[in-house]
Amino acid sequence: MPFEPLSPEEVRRLDENCVGLGISKLQLMENAGRAVAEHIVRLCETTDGSLSNVIIVCGLGNNGGDGFVAARHLSRQFSVSVALIGHEAALKTEEARKNWDILKRLDCSVTLYEGSTSRTDSPLMRLDQYDLIVDAILGTGLSGPLREPERTVVRLLNTSRVRKLAIDVPSGYGTDIAVDADHTVVLHRPKIGAPLKEATTYDIGIPLEAEIYTGPGDLLLKRRSDSYKGDNGRVLVIGGGPYTGAPTLSAMAAMRCAVDIVTVASPRADTVAGFSPNLIVKKVGTDRITSKDLDALIDLIGKHDSVVLGPGLGDDPETIRAARRLIPVSKNLTLDADGLRALPSSEYQEGEIVITPHGGEFTRLAQETIPRDLKGRIEAVKAFSRDWNVVTLLKGHVDIISDGTKYRLNKTGNPGMTVGGTGDVLAGLVGAFLTRVDKMQGASAAAYLNGCAGDLAFSRFGYSLLATDVIDNIPDVLARQFN
């Protein structure tokens, strides 16, 4: 499986997924700091021991925490100073605070400084007395322009002619000013947009499972404090006719997934509206959706960020013909249930559709039997996604998500979720996530959340669980993630 450079969001996802696997952030920080120390020892060996006096300039987050760990590992061989930009009370994470507290006890081997960067006793005012400057100020979590006092510190580091080594990425990369590092110790994988001059990548103990399996990191959702109604996603569910429960379940799941507005377009609008006052319901068609309803549906599609097409739609040929004409109109589409019947005869652009078939539906689309072994199933889903230019979420004991190149696996869920309606819940969650993230990530997050909510429901109701129980447990899963 090819692994590309990581975005800041992917870095956070991997960290949280490691926690989900039982690997603490403190362990990852320890491994990162040790890797930095080992690299500095190697640098010293190649320079005839001329790097004896080291200063590690640390920020208040986990990048600074990595620097604290490196200082401890270096303290027996080097003269080590640590300059904290700010005060220890402002340290942002528990992991960084724990490692700072350790350094405070090392009163013989590490010299600590905290506080203003402009005071005359600050080591940042005399950087030229050191042999190596380690940049542990900011990692991948920086958003927006570089602010003070970090901006001034980066300028001071760049003014110095002393050799500089950055931890993971040069602080300020991607902004108008960044540390001009001579060396970079890259942690786990390179980061998107980060310079790779004299870069060496180190394994810090992130296992393959954190990459390919869904986990709590997939549920990292952000909402701006100044957002208004509609800014956090508008989902349109098109379905119903023969069945009214399916589109309702999809819509209620999407609403529980922290979007602002969910609309159901259905011939059975009155029935759907009776399930929840939180839904906006538009009557489209009479007994079923047909080509006569296309203008009204296309107008609704244009007013929403994401579309779920298919739950409860029915397999009437005229309805499928109408669905076929809606597919290319929907640029951010989740295609489920009977909507999948329209895919083979549709024209659409690459990267616009997530499909959510179960095994039987996938077999009908692919026109071949799915292999029984997991490796074979993964390859079949990858090949199908590549040939059809879609992201596929194949539901099963282990869900498989692929865009044709990459793949993810989801192991949450339980046999109780074979009850009718849980697939409709999943489709609604995919539609909700697609208002905020790309299709591969949205499908992965939806599969994980659906399974976790189903596992909570199973712990309470066993095999008596219903699809509505899964929906009711979605807020509990999200609350656990954000608290």
N, C-alpha and C positions, 0 to 999 in steps of 0.2 A: 504493500500500500504506500503510495507516494506521500511524503510529508513536506508541506510547503512552509515557508516562514510564517511565524505566528503574529496575529494582530493582538493588540492589548486585550480585547474581549476574549480571545482564545486563550491567552495566558491566564486570565482570571478563571475561565472555565476549567482549565486543566488543574489549577490549584484546588478548586472546590471539588472536582471529581476525584482528586487524590484523597481529600478528606473523606469523601464517600467510600473510598476503598480502605480506609483505616490508616492512611499515611498523613500524619499531621503536618501543618505548615511549619511547625518548629523543626521537624525532621528535614523538610525541604530546605529551610534556611541554614541548618547545620551543614547539609551537603553542599549547598552553594558556597558558603563561606570557606569551607575546607577546600573546595575546588579552586577558589581564588588564591588561597594561601599556597597551595601546591604549585600553581602557575607562577607565583612570585618566586618561590624557591627555585624553580627551573630557570627563570629569568636571571636570578642571581648566579646560578651555575654557569650561565653563558656569558656573564660579564665579569668573571673572575672575582666574585664576591663584592662588587662595588655598590650593591644595593642594600647596604646595611642599615640605613636610616629611612624609615617609611612613615608617611603620614596618610591616614585614611580619613577622607572628608565625607561625613555621613549626613544624610537627610533624616527626616523624621519617620519615614515609612519603612517598608520591608527591604528596600535597596540598602538603606542605612543599616538595617539589621544584619544583612549579609556582610556588610563591612565590619560590624561588631564581631561576628563569628570569625572572620578572617583575621582580625587583630589578635584574638585569643590564640589562634593556631600559629600565628607568626611570632608570638611574644617570646618564645624560647630561643629563637635564632636571630631576631632582629630587634633593633630599637624602634618601638612602635608608638606613634602618637595618634590619637583619635580626636578629630575636631567635629563636634556635633553642631550643626547649623540650627540653633535654637536651644531650647531647654528641655531637659528630660521629661518634664511634666507634659510636654506637648507631643511626645512620641505617640504615633497613631495606631500601632498594633500591639497586641499582647506579646507576640513573638519578639518584636524589636525591644520591648521593655524588659523582657526576661534576659535577653543577651546583653543589654546595657547594664542591668543589675549585676551580672557576672563580671563585667569589666570593672565596675566600681570596686569590686573586692580584690582585683589584681593590682594592688597599689605599688608593687615592686616592678612589674614587667610592662605595664601599659600606662602611658600618660594621657589623661583625658582633659578635654577642654569643651566647655559648652557656653553658649551665650552669643553676644553680639560679635559679628564678624569684623567690625571696624575698630574694636579696642586695640590698643597698642600691644597688649600682651597676647593677642590672638596669634596662634601659629600661622594663620593665613596671611599675616603681614610679613612673614619671613619664610616663605616657601622654599627659597633657594638653599636653605640649610639641609634640605632633605634630598635623598637619592631617588625616591620614587613617590609620586602622588597617586593615591588610589581614589578614583571617583566613585563614591557610593551615595550620591546625592539623590538622584531620581531614577526610577526604572521606567517600566512601560506604562505606569498609571498616570502619567502626565497628560492633562487635557487643557487646551487653550495655551496662551502665551506663557513664557517663563516669567514668574513673578519674583519679587524681592522677598527675602534676601538672597534666594538662590541665584538670581540673575547676576548680582554683584559677585557672588562666589565663583560662578562660572567664568566671569571676566578675569578674576584674580588668577584662577588656575590657568587660563589660556595665556595670560601675561607671563607666567613663569616658564622658564626654559627647561625645567626639570621634566624628566620622562613621566608620562601619565598613563595610567591603566584604568579602564572603565569596567565596572561590573555590569554585565549583561548588555547594556546599551550606554553610549555616552549621554550624560545628563543633558536634557534639553533637545535631544534629537527630534527632528520634525518641526522645530520652531526656528526663529530667526537667529538664535544663538545656542551653541552646544559646546560641550567640552571637546577640545581637539585632542582626542586620546591617541597615544602611540600604540596601545595594545587594548584589546577588548577580550574579556573572558565571557563568552556567550554561554548562558545557562540553558541547557536542554536543546533548544533549537534557535536559529537566527530569528530576529524579529523584523517584521515588515518595515522597510524604509530605513533601518539602522545601517550606518556605514560599517563595512567589514574589514577595515584596514588592520592588518596584523591581528586578526580575530581567531581565537581558538575556542572550540565548542566542548563543553564538559557535560557528562551525564550527571544529573543530580538525583537520580532515583525515581523519576516519573515513569511508571510502567506503561507498557503498550495499552493495557486495559483502560487507562485514563484517557487515552486518545480515541479508542474505537468504541468503548461502551458509553452510553449516555449516563449522566449522573447529575448531582445537585447543581453543578456548575452550568448546566444547560438552562437552568431556570433563572439566571441572573437578568432581571428585568429592571429597567430604569424608567422613571416618570419624572419629567421636569416639574418643579414646584409651581412654575408659572403657566402650566398648560391649561387649556380650556377644553370644554366638552367637544369631543371629536378629535382632539389632537392625539389621543392615545389609541386610535384605531376604530375604524368603521367596517363591520363585517356584514356581508349580505349572504344569506342562505337561500338558495333556490331549490325548492323541492316540494314534496307533498303532492297530493292528488289521490292516488290509491291509499297512501299511508300518511297520517298526520303526525304520529309520534316521532318519526325519524328526524324531520327537519326541526322539530321543537327541541329534541335532545341536543342536536348540533348547536342550535342557537343558544340554549341555556348554558351549555358547556363553554361556548365562546364568551358569553357574558361573564362567567365566573373566572375567566382567564384575564381579567383586568383590562378589557377593551371598553371603550366608552359607549358605543352604539352597535346594536345588533338588529338587523332587519330580516324578517322572513317574508319571502315572496312565494305565495302558495295559493292554489285554488281553494284550499280549505282555511282561509284566513280567519274566519270566525272561530273555528275549533282551536287553531293554534293560539289565538289571542286569549282564549279561556285558560290556557295553562299558566301564563305569567303576565302580569302587567308591565314587566320590565322590558318586554320585547316590542319592537315596532313591527307591525304586520301589514303587508300590502296584499290585497287580493289580486291575483293574476290568473286568468283563465276561469273555467267553470268546473268541470270534473277533472280536468287534467291540463297540463301546460302544452300548448301547441304553437305552431309558427305564427298564429295570429297575435300571440303575446310578446313577440320578439321586441317590438318598439318599446313597450313599457319596461321590459326587462333590461334592455340595453341602456335605457335612461337610468334605471336604478344602479346598474353596474358602474356607470360613470360617477356615481355619488358615493361610492364605497372604496375602501383601500384594498379589500380582499373579498373574494367570492368563494363560497362553498356550493358546488353544484352536484346534485344527485340524490341526497337522502330522501327516501320515500317517493322518488320521482315516478317510478313505474316503468315498465318496458314497452309501453305502447309505441308502435313505429313512428307515429306522428310526433310524440313527445321526444323520442330519440333524435329525430330530424331537427327539432327545435334546439335541443341541447348541442347538437353538432355545430349549429350556427352560432351558438353563444360562446363556445370554447375559444375561438380566436379573438373574441371581443374582450374576454376576461384576461388581463395581463398579469394577474396575481391570483391564480386559481387553485383550489383544492377540488379534485375530482374524485367522487366516491360513489359506491353503490351502483345504481342504474345509470348514473352519469358516465361511468366507465364504458358503457356500451357505445357511446358516441365517439370515443377516442379514435378508433381505427380509421374512421372515414372523415376525420377533421383535419384541417390545416391550422397550424399554430407555430409560433416562434419558439426557438430553443430557450429553455430556462424560465418558462412562464407557468409551468404546471407541476403540482405535486399530486400524485395518485396514491390512493390508500386501499389497495385491493387485499382481500384475503386470498388464501391459496387457490380456491376454485376460480375466482375472478382473474387472478394472475395467469393461471393455466389457460383460461379462455382467451386472454389477450395475447399471450406469448405463443399459443398454439403448440405447447409442448409441456410435458410433465415436469414438475419441479423436482430436483434431486432431493433425496431424503437427508443427506449429510449436510451439515452447516456450511462447510467450505463450498460444496457444490451449489447450494442455494445462494450463497453470497455471489458467486460468479454469475449465476443465472440472472440475479437482480441487477448486477452491474452491467451485464451485456444488454439486458432489456432497456435499462435507463439510458445507456449510451446510444442504442439504435433508435429509440423513440424520443430522445431529447427531452426527458422528463426526470424529475426526482421521484423515485419510487419508495414508498413505505409499505413493505410487505408485512402484513400482520401475521403473527404466529407465536409459537412458544418462545422463540427469540425473534423479535422484530428486526427486520433488515432495512436499512435506509441507504440509498445510493443515488448519486448523480451521474453514474457511469464511470467515474474515476475513483472517487473516494467512497468509503462506506462507513456506516456506524451501526452498532448493534444495541438493542435494548432488551434487558432481561427482567424489567419490572413487569408486574402483572401476575395473574394466577388463573387456574382452571375455572374458577367461578365466573370469570369474565367472558365465558362463552355465551352467557345470557344475551338475548337480543337487545340491541341498542347501544352497546358499548363501542361498536365501530362508528356509530353516528356521533357519539361523544368525542371520539378521537378526531373525526373529521372537523368538528367544530373547533377543537383545540388547535389543529393545524392552521385553520383559517385565521384564528386569533393571533397566533405567533407570527404568521406571515405579514401582519401589519407592522411588525417591528424588526424582524430579522430576515436573513436570506432563507431560501427554501430548504436547503440542506439542514441548517440549524433549526428552522422552524419545525420541520418534520421530526427531528431528533428530540427536541424539547417536548413536543406534543406527545410522542410515544412514551417518554419518561414520566411526564406528569400524569398521563392517563393510567399508566401502570401503577404508579405510586398511590394515586387516589383509589384505584381498584384494590390494591393491597390493604389500604386502611379500611375500606368497606368490607373486605373479606374478613379482617380481624374482628369486625363487629357482627357481621351477619352470616359469615361462612358462605355456603353454597346457596343461601337464600338471598344473596345480594341482587340488587336491581341496577339498571343503568342510571337511574336517578340517584342511587346511593353513591355511585362513582362521582357524579356531579357535585353532590353535597360535600364530598371530601376534598374537592379541589382546593378550596380556601385553606384547609388545614395543612395541606402539603406546601402551598405557597407561603403560609405564615411560618412554618418551620424553617424554610429557606431564608427568609428575610429577618428572622429574629436571632 
